[in-house]
């Protein structure tokens, strides 16, 4: 009298509808009946022991809810490193250069600060400078500022600051290292996003490699930048200059350390066992 239909479960197996008794009542011992049972059959996940079963695929091990929370926490640590890197790379407060404040023998003095992409010169009033300070600065004092982008990225010309010439090869190498580290950060973020969306631990390994390499490149970027600064100061020793690293370098240094820590956390989460339990096994209370 009634059309026969089948309902498939989450694994693709056919589940027959519930059998009914002579008066339309469900037979005891059969599958779950009613709207709740039909909702369980049509839902994407089944329950076992009161907990949702995570989706498994043939591409790798599934991610449990506890592991997903740990991955998100490690991803937050990596995102902090990415933000610090972008902040440091995009600003021009890597180093401040300043001659003695009475070098020009007038009421003003000149200071300069630059980063990877552009440099700025600023004219300050000597009266605003701390009397105990011998050099002109700091650059945060009010004054007339003039910023220009470096030309060695376009025309290949070196920049002259206080009669000292930059080394364009070292400056370009510093910028390329910073850009390549940002590229690795983007690739690592894509791997983590795929790991969380597909619920597979396999993508954690390439993500950890990307973040660890990006942190190493960021720290190497600081080393090359320091060499370029030393080459700038040695180009003309006749002009006395004092140099001081600024807050952009602090951002880059912290970013490199945070990225390496984030990559190590992803690598630990990708292991098939817990290193903490392996190193410190749980002892029985009887022993």
N, C-alpha and C positions, 0 to 999 in steps of 0.2 A: 504493500500500500504506500509506503514512504520511500522516497529515493535514497539510495545508499550513498553516503559520502565518507571520505577519509580525511583525517587531520594529521598532518606531519609534525613531528617534534623538531627540536633544534638540530638534531643529527641527521635529519632527512628520512627517518623511519616513519612508516605509516602507522597511525594509531587509529584503531576502529572506534566509532562512537559507542557510548555506553549502552549496554543492553537494558531493556526495560521489562518489567514484569507484566503480568496479564492486565493489570489495571493502570499501567503507565507509570508505575513506581520503579525507581532504579533498583537494580539487583545489588545486594550487599556484596562487598569484596571486590567490586569492579573499580575502574578508574575514577578519579575525582569528578564529580558532577557539578552542574550549576554554573553560574557566571564566573565564579572564582576558578573552577577547574578549567573552563574554556580559556580564561585569561592566562593561566599558567601554560597551557599548550601553545597559545599564540605568541607568548613572550619570547624574546631572544635568548633568555637564560633560564635555566632550571635551578631549583634549590635543592640543597642536600645538607641536612643537619642545621637548617636555619640560615645558611650563608649562601650568597650568590657564587656560582661557579664561574671563574674567569674564563674568557674565551681563549682557546688554544688553537694554534696554527701549526702547520708543518714546517714553517720557516725558523722556528726557535722556541725557546721556553716561554711560557706565558708569564705575565707580571701580576703578582698578587696586589692586594690593596695596600699592604704595608710597604711593599717595594715601590709602588707608585708614589706614595708619600715621600719616601726617601729620595727618589729620583727628582721629584719636584723641588725638594729642599736643596739638593745639589745643583739643580738648574738655576735656582735663585742665586746661589753663590757665584755661579759662572756668569749670570747676567750682571751682577755687581761688577765683576771684572771687565765685562764688555763696556758697560757704561763709563767706568773710569778710563778705559782706553780711548773711547770716543771723545771724552772730555779733554784728555791730555793731548791727543793728536790734533784736535780742532782748535786749540788755543795757542797763543804765541808767547806764553810766559814760561818758557823753558829755562832761560838764563837771562840775567841782567848784567849789562856791561856799563861801567861808570868810571870816568877819570876822576882825579881829585877835584873837590868842589871849588877850589880856587885856581884850577888849571887855566881858565880863560881870563882870570883877573877882572871879572865884572860881577854884576849882581845876579846873573843867571848862570846855570851850568846845564850840561847836556848829559842825558843818560839814554840807554837803549836796552830793549829786550826783544827777543825773537824766539820763534819756534821752528816748525818744520816747513811752513809755507810762506810766512811773511815776517818782516821785522819792523819794529816801531822805534822811533826816536822821540824823546820827550824833553822839553825845555822846562826846567824847574827853577824856582827862586831860591837863592842861597839862604835867605832869611827863614825859609820854611824847613830847612834841613836841620836835623839834630846837631847841635854844636859839637857834640862828642864824636860825630861821624866824620871821617876824613874824606870819603868819596861822595860823589853826587848820588842822590837817591834817598829812599827807594822810589820805584816807578809808580807806586800807588799815590804819591803826592799829587796835588792838583798842578796842572801845567798844560802847555800846548803840545799836542801829540800829533805825529805824522807817521802813518803806517803804509807800507808798500809791499807787494808780493815779490818774492824772489824771482829773478829773471832766468836763473839757470834751469827752470822747468820748461821755459818757452824758447828763449833765444840762446841759452847756454852761457850767459854772461855771469861772472862772479859779482858778488855784492861787496861794497866797500863800506866799512863802519869804523869810524875813528882812524882813518888811514890804514886800516887792516883789512885784508882781503880774505874772503871765505874760500874754502876748498869745496868746489861744487860736487866733486865725486863723492866725498864723504856725506855731504848733505843729501844728495840724491839717494845714496845707499840707505841712509836713515829713513827717509820717506818711503822707500820701497819696502823695507822691512816692516814698517808700521802698516802699510796697506796690505801686505801679504798676511800679516797676523790678523787683521780684520776679516780678510777672506776666510781664513781658517775658523774664526769665531762664528761666522755665518754658517759654514758647513757643519760645525758642531751643533749649532742650534737647530738646524734642519734635521740632523740625526736624532736629537732628543725629542723633537716634535713627532717624528715618525715612530719612535719607540713608544711614546705615550699614546699615540692614536692607534697604532697597530697592536699595542700591548705585547711587544717582543723585546727581549733583552739583548738581542743581537746587535742592535744599533748603538748600544752603549759603548761598545769597544771602539768603533771609529770616532765617536763623539769624544771619548776620553783622549784619544791620540790628537785630535784636532785642537782641543783646549790646552793640552800640555805643550804642544808645539807652538801654539800662539803665545802662551805665556813665556816660553823660552825666547821667541823672536822679539817679544816686547822688551825683555831685559837686555837682549843683544842690541836692540835699537838704542837703548841708553848708552851702551858701551861705545857704539859707533858715533853717537852724537857727542860724547865727551871727547873722543879723538878729534872730531871736527872742530870743537871749541879750542882744544889745545893748538891745533894747526892755525886757527884764526889768530890766537894771541901771539904765536911765534912768527907771524908773517911780517910784523913791523915792531921791533922792540923799542923804538924811540918814543912811542906814546904809552905812558903808564896807564894800565887799565886794571881794575878789580872786577872780578866776576863772581856771581852768586846764583846758584840754581834756585829756581822759583817753584811755585806750587804745581805747575803742569808736570814737572819731573816727578814730584811726589805722587801724583795721580798715576803716572805711567809705572813707577816702581811698585806701588800697591796693586795695580791691575795685573802685572806680571805674576806676582805672588798668589793673588786670588785665583787667577786662571789655572795655574799649576795645581793648586789645592782642589779646585773644582774638577779638573781632569782626573786626578787621583781618586776622588770620591766616585766618579763614574766608573773608573776601572775596578774599584772594590765592589761596587754594586753589580758589575757584570760577571764577577766570578761565580762559579757554580756552587760555592760553599761560602760560609761566613768566616773570614779570617779571624775575627774575634773569638768565635767558638772553637776554631781550630787551634789557636794559640793558647787559649785559656779554657780547656774543657771543663764541663760542669761535673763536680764531684758529688757522689751519692752521700746522703746524710748519714748512712750507716758507717761509711769509711771515715 
